[in-house]
Amino acid sequence: GAVAAEARTITAIAEATRDLTVDGAAFTKNNTHSVCFTGSWSFETQGLRSLTDDTNTDIGGVDATAAGNEWWLPISQTPDAGADGTADESDFEQLIDAIGEPEVLLTTRGIRRRLADGFSTVKRFNDGQATKIHGGYSAIWIDEVPVVRDRFCPKRFVFGYKKDALSIFELEPMGWVDEDGQRLRLSTSGRNVWEAYWKYYAAFGTKRRRNMGRIATCADDAPLGAYEA
C-alpha cells in the first residue's frame, strides 16, 4: 500500500506494450505497482481477479494455501502452451472439469476470437439452413457452457464460476451520508463550496471459492478499448 507516485495525470497509453505515460517524474514499472484513481486505494471492492487468485490468502479470513484449507482454494491454471500461449478448447475443458460444471466462462474479445479461430477449419453447414450462411455466431459453447466476452474483463484472463457462488455482501443499502438530517455540508476549505457524500458499505465476494477458477496469462490481442487491469 505504499504510495510510489500520486496525483498524476495519464497523458498517453501505448497499445502494444500497455505502458502508461504520466505527467511529472516517471516511476518504475514492475509487478508490485498498481494504478488507481486518486483517493480510492483500498476502498475499491475486490473482483474476479482477486477472488480467483490462488495466492491470495485474505479472502473471507481463510488462508486457502494452508494445509487442510484446500476446500477454499480456487482453480488456477495457465494455458497448456505456457504463459502467453493461446487458450484452446482443451484449456477451457480442463477449467470446466476442475470447477465442476460452471455456468459461464467470462473472457475478453481477443481470447474468445482466438478460441473461435481454432474451430474455423472444422465449420460445417449441413442442415436445412445450409443455404443461409452467416459469418458469425451467437455464442461459443464448450461442454454446454457459454463463453461470454466482456469489455471490462482484464486482458489475458478467462474466469469460470457458478453464479450462486458469488454474492454482494452489504451492511446497508447505498445512499447519501445523512448526519443530523443534513446531506449538504459546507466544505472545510472555508470557501463557499458545499459537499455531499454517497456511501455504499458493501463488498463483492464468494460463498464457495472452490466453485470459481481462471486461466491466466493467455495470449490476448483484444483491442485497447478492452479494460486494462
N, C-alpha and C positions, 0 to 999 in steps of 0.2 A: 503493500500500500504506500510505499514511499513515493513522493512526487519527484519525477525527473524533470518535468517542464510543465508550466501551467499558463493558462490564459493565452494560448497560441491560436492562430488562425491558419487553417489549411488553405494553401494557395494553389496547390496542384496535386493531382494523383496520377502516377504513372500506371497505365493499364497493364503493361507487360509484367512489371515487377511488383506492382501493388505498393510501391513506395510513396510515402507522403512527403510533400514539401510544405514546411511551415514557416511563418514569419518569425523573426528573432533567431537566436543561435540554434543551430541544429543539435539534436540529441541522438545518441547512438541507438540504432535499431537492433534489437535482439529478441530472443524468445521470452524474455521476462517482462517486457513492457506491454502495456495495453493503452489504448486511446479511448477516452470517454468525453462526454460533454462536461464542461466545467461545473463543478459542484455536485456531480451525480455519482462520483466514485463511492462504491459500497452501498448506494441507495437503489441501484437498479436490481430488479429481480433476476434470478438465475433463469437459464433457458435450457433447451435440449442439450446443448453442447456441454454444459456443466453437469447436468443430471446423468449423462451417459459416459462421463469421464471416469474410467475405472481406477484412476489415481487420485480422484477427489475423495478425501476422507471426511468431508464435512457436510454430508447430505443426511439430514434427519438425525444428526447426532450419533450416527453409527459408522464406525470405521470398517468399510467393506473389505479392506485389504488385510484385516486381522484374521487370524485363524479362527474358524468357526462362524465367521460372518459372511461366508460366500453367498448365502441366500440374498444378500443385499448388493451383490456385485453386478453391475450392468454388463451387457455383452459388448465387447470392444474388439474390432478386428481391422486389419488392413487388407487391401486387395492382394489376391494370390500373386499378382505380378510384382508386388512390392510397392513401397512408397512411391507416390506419383504415377502409379500404374492405373490402367483402366479397370474400373469395377465392372466385371462382366456378369452374366446370368448366374454363374456358379457362386460368385461372391454374394449376390443377393439371396440366393437359396440358402447358403450357409448361415446368413444372418437370420433369415426366417426360421430355420430349424433351431438355431440356438435360443432365440427368444421364445419360440413356441407359438406359431401362428399369430404374428402381429396383424393388426387391422389395416395398417398403412405404412408405406415406405416413403419418406419425405426426403427430397434432394433438390439439387439445382438444375437449371436448364441444361448446363453443359454436361453433367454426369448422365442425365436422362437421355440426352441426344446421343451420347456415346453408346449407351445401352441399346438404343433403337438401331444404331448403325450396325451393331453386331447381329441383328436379326435381318438386315436388308437382303442378304443373299439367299434367304430361305422363305421370302414372302411368296405366297401363292394366292390366287384368286380363282377358286374353282366351284363356287356355289352359284345360286341363281342370280346373284347380283354381280357376276363377274364382268359384265359389260359396263358397270358403273364404277370405274376405277377412281379411287380417292387417294391423293398423295399422302395424306396424313393419317392420324388415328385418334381415337377418343381417349384411350388410356393404354398403358403398358401394364400387363398383369404377369406377375411371377408367382407361380403356385397359388393362383387365385387371390393374390394380394396386390392392390393397385400401387403403382409407382407414381407419386404425385410430385410435381415441381412447385417450388415456392420461391418467389424473388427475394425473400428475407432469409432463406436458408444460407448459412455460412458456406462459402466455397470449399470444395474438396471433401464434403461430408454427405453421408447418407444416414438418416435416422429411421429406426423402426420402433414401433411401440403399439401396445394395446391402449385404446383410448381411455378405458376406465382405470388405467394405472396412473393417469395424470389428474391433478386437481389444482384448483386455486384455493389456497388456504387464506381466509381473510378474518381479521379481527372485527371489522365492522365495514359496512358499505362505504364506497367512496363518497366524498362530499367536501364542502368548504369547511375550513377550520373556523369554528364559531365559538369564540370565548366571550362570555359576558354579553351574549346576544349581538356581538359585533363581528362582521365579516371584513369590512374595510377598515384598515388602520393606517394612521399617519406614519410615514416612513421614519425610521430612526436617524435618517440622514439630516433631518432638520429642515429639509425643503418641503414645499407643498406637493408632496408625492404620496399617493395612497396605495396601499398594497393589500392583496388578498391571497390566501394560500389554499390550494386544492390538495386534499390528502387522500391517500388510499393505503391503509395498513394491511398489506396482503403479500403473498409470495406464491410463485408458481413452483409446484413440487410434485412429488410422486408418492404413491402408497405402496407400489410394488416395483422397486427399481430393477428387479430381475427380468421384468417383462418389457425392458427397454434395451436398446442397443444401437450401435452405429458402425459404419465403415468409415475410417478416417484416412486422410492423405491420399484421396483418389485423384487421378488426373482429371482436371476440370478446366474447360475452355469457355465457361459461361462468360458472357459479356460483362463489361464494367457496371452495367445497370443492376446487376445482381448485388445484393447486400454483401459487403465485406466485413467479416468479423475477425 
